[in-house]
Amino acid sequence: MIFSRIGIALVLMVWLMPHGWSAPAGKRLTLSEALAAADDTHPDLQLAEADRTAALAEQEAAASRSDLSISVEAGLRQARPSSGPDASLSDNSIRLSARKSLYDFGRTALYEQAARSTVDAREAGLLEARERRRIDVMTRFFSVLAADMQFVADNETMAVAYVNADNARDRLKVGQISATELAELESRYQDILVRRNASQARARFARAQLANAMNQPGQLAAELEDPKLTANDSTLPDYEILLPIMQENNPRLRTQSALLEASRQRMEALRAENSPMLDAEVEAAGYSRETTTRDNLRAGVVLTWPVYQGRRVSAQLAREQAQFHKLQAEADKLRMDLAEALLEVWVEVDQLQRSVRAAARKQVEYRDLALEKARGQYEVELKANLGDAMAATMEAKLRERRTEYQLALAFARIKALLGKPLESMVKEEGQTK
């Protein structure tokens, strides 16, 4: 009787397994495939790319300050001479002018350097955005795996509760238990069923989040391949060794440093606005009325010296100085925040490697032994706790895998903080046992 009920429960579990998620038959999504999708176009990357494109356009604009400019001017006029016949004459003209800056005492070079520093900042920001995308995909991928394992564990527990409630109905008929005890078991089964259905919903939502992270909304993967994550066994250097590496290579710090340099160069360029400018100028003209005071062709060098510009330059300089001090304060705060973040994740890795993993593995070993014992007792009909032992074993394995996922993500965050590629930390060598 018990064997048949467990069989019914297992059939029920299979029927209630997560379904409705599209994927090619027999095809499992691997972590490497998911991470490859992180490099594809995504709204977050598009924003970073747009910032970089705008910075490149600003660099072009700064470099164009010294470009040759050519203009054409045409005029249709009527004139009355101050002497001679008292009649209006046509005084039409057309001019072709060319002007080229020869020397502006560093203005253009400083603005161009400031724009180039801004481009460097946006490129570092694009690198950071890519790393964030990869970590987000990893997080979502592991969330799906953990949600699936939680669903299986809850399914196991639900099957046990179903069998217990079904047995209780037979025992009530022969007077072995009371109606109150049966109601308690049925109530427990309903509570576990609610929990199991919530796990199924979380598994589906986790897949939707993964699809969005991969920029493939609506394409929910049916099965995921659990990676080995062999890089979790890597030895982590001391925090004191990692800190200077992070301070030199972290993308966010590089972005902030480049923005600071750009602001400093803009201030220098603004100070140079009071310096003279030397331009070469060539002009060719044609006139409908010839006079002795007009030149058809002329060329020369023009020196322009802004003697007084009011408060325009000083106001712009004051605004840029305020921006510089703001960027400097943000950089100082960012250094402290990143040093704290690095220490936090370093401690997390150390804790996971030294104690949490060992505890999780020992729990799995204990539950495996307990499951074997429960199977033996079940076969000789001493106890009927096999279902409980199976559910506890699944929970222990879930805890172990979650620990590995947490460790892999911690390593990925360290690599991102250090400004190093994540590929070496995300080697996927097949499915775990």
C-alpha positions in Angstrom: 0.0 0.0 0.0 2.8 2.4 0.9 4.7 1.6 -2.3 1.6 2.3 -4.4 1.0 5.7 -2.6 4.6 6.7 -3.1 4.3 5.8 -6.8 1.1 8.0 -7.0 3.0 10.8 -5.3 5.9 10.5 -7.7 3.5 10.6 -10.7 2.0 13.7 -9.2 5.4 15.3 -8.8 6.3 14.6 -12.4 2.9 16.1 -13.6 3.4 19.2 -11.4 7.0 19.8 -12.6 7.6 23.2 -14.1 6.3 23.4 -17.7 5.5 25.9 -20.4 9.1 27.2 -20.9 10.2 27.2 -24.5 13.6 25.7 -25.5 14.9 23.3 -28.2 14.3 19.7 -27.2 17.2 18.3 -25.3 19.1 21.6 -25.5 20.5 22.9 -22.2 21.6 26.5 -21.8 25.1 26.7 -20.5 26.7 29.4 -18.4 29.2 30.2 -21.2 26.3 30.7 -23.7 24.5 33.0 -21.3 27.6 35.0 -20.7 28.2 35.3 -24.5 24.7 36.9 -24.7 25.8 39.5 -22.1 28.1 41.0 -24.8 25.2 41.5 -27.2 23.4 44.8 -27.4 21.5 45.5 -24.2 19.9 48.8 -23.0 22.5 49.2 -20.3 25.3 48.8 -22.9 23.5 51.1 -25.4 23.4 53.9 -22.7 27.2 53.5 -22.2 27.8 53.4 -25.9 25.8 56.6 -26.3 27.9 58.3 -23.7 31.0 57.2 -25.5 29.7 58.4 -28.9 28.8 61.8 -27.4 32.3 62.1 -26.0 33.9 61.2 -29.3 31.7 63.9 -31.0 32.8 66.4 -28.4 36.4 65.5 -29.1 35.8 66.2 -32.8 34.2 69.5 -32.0 37.2 70.5 -29.8 39.7 69.6 -32.6 37.7 71.5 -35.1 38.4 74.9 -33.4 41.5 75.3 -35.5 40.0 74.0 -38.8 40.0 76.1 -41.9 36.7 77.9 -42.4 35.5 79.1 -45.8 32.5 81.4 -46.3 30.8 83.0 -49.2 29.1 86.4 -48.9 26.9 87.9 -51.7 25.1 91.2 -51.5 22.6 93.0 -53.8 22.7 96.7 -53.1 21.7 100.1 -54.5 24.0 103.1 -53.8 23.8 106.8 -54.4 27.3 108.3 -54.9 28.2 111.4 -52.8 29.5 113.1 -56.0 28.6 112.8 -59.6 25.3 112.0 -61.2 22.3 112.1 -58.8 21.2 108.6 -59.5 21.2 105.2 -57.8 23.8 102.7 -59.0 24.0 98.9 -58.5 26.7 98.1 -55.9 26.5 94.3 -55.9 29.3 92.2 -54.5 30.4 88.6 -53.9 33.2 87.6 -51.5 35.0 84.3 -50.8 36.8 84.3 -47.5 39.1 81.7 -45.9 40.3 81.8 -42.4 42.7 79.5 -40.5 43.9 79.7 -36.9 47.6 79.7 -36.8 48.2 79.9 -33.1 45.8 80.3 -30.2 48.2 79.9 -27.3 47.0 76.4 -26.4 43.3 76.8 -26.3 42.4 74.2 -28.9 45.0 71.7 -27.6 43.6 72.0 -24.1 40.0 71.6 -25.1 41.0 68.6 -27.3 42.9 67.0 -24.4 39.9 67.6 -22.1 37.6 65.9 -24.7 40.1 63.0 -25.0 40.0 62.5 -21.3 36.2 62.4 -21.4 36.4 59.8 -24.1 38.8 57.7 -21.8 36.3 58.1 -19.0 33.4 56.9 -21.2 35.4 53.9 -22.5 36.2 52.9 -18.9 32.5 53.3 -18.1 31.6 51.0 -21.1 34.0 48.4 -19.7 32.3 48.6 -16.3 28.9 48.3 -17.9 30.0 45.1 -19.7 31.3 43.7 -16.5 28.0 44.6 -14.7 26.1 42.8 -17.5 28.2 39.7 -17.1 27.7 39.6 -13.3 24.0 40.2 -13.7 23.7 37.3 -16.2 25.7 35.1 -13.8 23.4 36.1 -10.9 20.2 35.4 -12.9 21.6 32.1 -14.2 22.4 30.8 -10.7 19.0 32.1 -9.5 17.3 29.8 -12.0 19.4 26.8 -10.9 18.7 27.5 -7.2 15.0 28.1 -7.9 14.8 24.7 -9.8 16.5 22.9 -7.0 14.2 24.6 -4.4 11.2 23.5 -6.5 12.4 19.9 -6.6 13.0 20.0 -2.8 9.5 21.4 -2.2 8.1 18.8 -4.5 9.7 16.0 -2.5 8.3 17.5 0.7 4.9 17.8 -0.9 4.9 14.2 -2.0 5.8 13.1 1.6 3.0 15.2 3.0 0.6 13.8 0.4 1.4 10.2 1.3 1.1 10.9 5.0 -2.3 12.5 4.6 -3.5 9.6 2.4 -2.3 7.1 5.0 -4.0 9.0 7.7 -7.3 8.7 5.9 -7.0 4.9 6.0 -5.9 4.9 9.6 -8.9 7.1 10.5 -11.2 4.5 9.1 -9.8 1.8 11.4 -9.8 4.1 14.4 -6.0 4.5 14.7 -6.0 8.3 14.7 -8.6 11.0 15.4 -10.2 13.4 12.9 -8.2 16.2 14.5 -4.9 14.5 13.7 -6.1 13.9 10.1 -7.1 17.5 9.7 -3.7 18.6 11.0 -1.9 16.4 8.4 -4.2 17.6 5.6 -3.6 21.2 6.7 0.1 20.6 6.6 -0.1 19.1 3.1 -2.1 22.2 1.9 0.5 24.6 3.4 3.4 22.6 1.7 1.4 22.6 -1.6 1.2 26.4 -1.4 4.9 26.6 -0.8 5.6 24.3 -3.7 3.4 26.3 -6.1 5.2 29.5 -4.9 8.5 27.8 -5.8 7.2 27.0 -9.2 6.2 30.7 -9.7 9.7 31.8 -8.5 11.4 29.4 -11.0 9.4 30.9 -13.9 10.1 34.5 -12.8 13.8 33.7 -12.4 13.8 32.5 -16.0 12.1 35.7 -17.1 14.8 37.7 -15.3 17.5 35.6 -17.0 16.0 36.2 -20.4 15.9 39.9 -19.8 19.5 39.9 -18.6 20.5 38.1 -21.8 18.5 40.7 -23.8 16.2 37.9 -25.0 12.9 38.9 -23.3 10.2 36.2 -23.6 12.7 33.4 -24.5 12.6 31.4 -21.3 15.1 28.5 -21.1 13.6 25.1 -20.2 16.8 23.6 -18.8 20.1 25.0 -17.6 23.3 23.1 -17.3 24.9 23.3 -13.8 28.5 24.4 -14.2 31.4 22.9 -12.2 32.8 26.3 -11.2 36.3 24.9 -10.6 37.6 28.4 -10.2 36.0 28.5 -6.8 39.0 26.6 -5.5 41.4 29.4 -6.5 43.6 30.9 -3.8 42.6 34.5 -3.1 45.6 36.8 -2.4 45.6 38.9 0.7 43.5 42.0 0.9 46.5 44.3 1.2 47.9 42.9 -2.1 44.6 43.4 -3.9 43.9 47.0 -2.7 46.6 48.8 -4.7 45.7 46.7 -7.8 42.1 47.9 -7.5 43.0 51.5 -6.9 45.0 51.5 -10.1 42.8 49.4 -12.4 39.2 49.7 -11.2 37.0 51.0 -14.1 35.0 53.3 -12.0 38.1 54.9 -10.5 39.6 55.2 -13.9 36.4 56.9 -15.1 36.5 59.3 -12.2 40.2 60.1 -12.7 39.7 60.8 -16.4 36.8 63.1 -15.6 38.9 64.9 -13.1 41.7 65.3 -15.7 39.2 66.6 -18.3 37.9 69.2 -15.8 41.4 70.3 -15.0 42.2 70.8 -18.7 39.0 72.7 -19.3 40.0 75.1 -16.5 43.4 75.6 -18.2 41.6 76.2 -21.5 39.3 78.8 -19.9 42.3 80.6 -18.4 43.8 80.8 -21.9 40.7 82.5 -23.3 42.3 85.9 -22.4 45.3 85.1 -24.6 45.7 86.4 -28.1 44.8 84.5 -31.3 46.7 84.6 -34.6 44.8 83.8 -37.8 45.6 83.7 -41.5 43.0 85.3 -43.7 42.5 85.2 -47.5 39.7 87.0 -49.4 38.7 87.1 -53.1 35.9 89.5 -54.1 34.1 90.8 -57.2 32.1 94.0 -57.4 29.5 95.3 -59.9 30.8 98.9 -59.4 34.6 99.4 -59.6 36.2 101.9 -57.2 39.9 102.6 -56.4 39.4 101.7 -52.7 38.3 98.1 -53.3 40.6 95.0 -53.6 39.7 92.0 -55.6 42.2 89.8 -53.7 43.9 90.3 -50.4 45.6 88.1 -47.8 47.1 88.7 -44.3 47.7 87.7 -40.8 45.2 88.9 -38.1 46.1 89.1 -34.4 43.1 89.2 -32.1 43.7 90.0 -28.4 40.6 90.0 -26.1 41.5 92.8 -23.8 38.3 92.8 -21.8 35.5 90.2 -21.9 33.5 91.2 -18.8 32.7 88.4 -16.4 31.9 85.7 -19.0 35.2 83.9 -18.7 35.5 84.2 -14.9 32.0 82.9 -14.4 32.7 79.9 -16.7 36.0 79.3 -14.8 34.3 79.5 -11.4 31.6 77.0 -12.6 34.3 74.6 -13.8 36.3 74.9 -10.6 33.2 74.0 -8.6 32.7 71.0 -10.9 36.3 70.0 -10.4 36.0 70.1 -6.6 32.8 68.0 -6.8 34.5 65.4 -9.0 37.4 65.3 -6.5 35.1 64.7 -3.6 33.3 62.0 -5.5 36.6 60.4 -6.3 37.7 60.4 -2.7 34.4 58.9 -1.6 34.5 56.3 -4.4 37.9 55.2 -3.3 36.7 54.6 0.3 33.5 52.9 -0.9 35.4 50.6 -3.3 38.0 49.7 -0.6 35.2 48.8 1.7 33.4 46.8 -1.0 36.6 44.9 -1.8 37.2 44.1 1.8 33.5 42.9 2.2 33.7 40.6 -0.8 37.2 39.4 0.2 35.9 38.4 3.7 32.9 36.7 2.0 35.2 34.6 -0.2 37.4 33.7 2.8 34.4 32.8 4.9 32.8 30.7 2.1 36.0 28.9 1.3 37.2 28.2 4.8 34.0 27.3 6.7 30.7 27.6 4.8 31.6 25.1 2.0 32.9 22.6 4.5 29.7 22.8 6.6 27.5 22.5 3.5 29.4 19.5 2.3 29.4 17.8 5.7 25.6 18.3 5.8 25.3 16.6 2.4 27.4 13.7 3.6 25.3 13.4 6.8 22.0 13.5 4.8 23.3 10.9 2.3 24.1 8.5 5.2 20.7 9.3 6.8 19.0 8.5 3.5 20.8 5.2 3.2 19.7 4.4 6.7 16.1 5.4 6.0 16.1 3.2 2.8 17.3 0.2 4.9 14.7 0.7 7.6 12.0 1.2 4.9 12.9 -2.1 3.2 12.5 -4.0 6.4 9.4 -2.0 7.2 10.8 -0.7 10.5 10.0 3.0 9.7 8.3 4.9 6.9 10.4 8.1 7.0 12.1 7.6 3.6 10.3 10.5 2.1 11.4 12.9 4.8 15.0 11.7 4.4 14.8 12.3 0.6 13.5 15.8 1.1 16.2 16.6 3.7 18.9 15.3 1.4 17.6 17.6 -1.4 17.6 20.6 0.9 21.2 19.8 1.9 22.3 19.6 -1.8 20.6 22.8 -2.5 22.5 24.5 0.3 25.7 23.2 -1.1 25.1 24.4 -4.6 23.9 27.8 -3.4 27.2 28.1 -1.5 29.1 27.4 -4.7 27.0 30.0 -6.7 27.6 32.6 -4.0 31.3 31.9 -4.1 31.5 32.1 -7.9 29.7 35.5 -7.8 32.0 36.7 -5.1 35.0 35.9 -7.2 33.4 37.6 -10.2 32.8 40.8 -8.1 36.4 40.8 -7.0 37.6 40.5 -10.6 35.3 43.3 -11.6 36.6 45.5 -8.7 40.2 44.8 -9.8 39.4 45.7 -13.4 40.4 42.2 -14.6 38.5 40.0 -17.1 36.0 37.5 -15.6 36.6 34.7 -18.2 39.2 32.9 -16.0 36.8 32.8 -13.1 33.9 31.4 -15.2 35.3 28.3 -16.7 32.6 25.8 -17.5 33.8 22.3 -17.9 30.5 20.5 -18.0 27.7 19.5 -15.7 28.3 18.8 -12.0 27.8 15.4 -10.7 
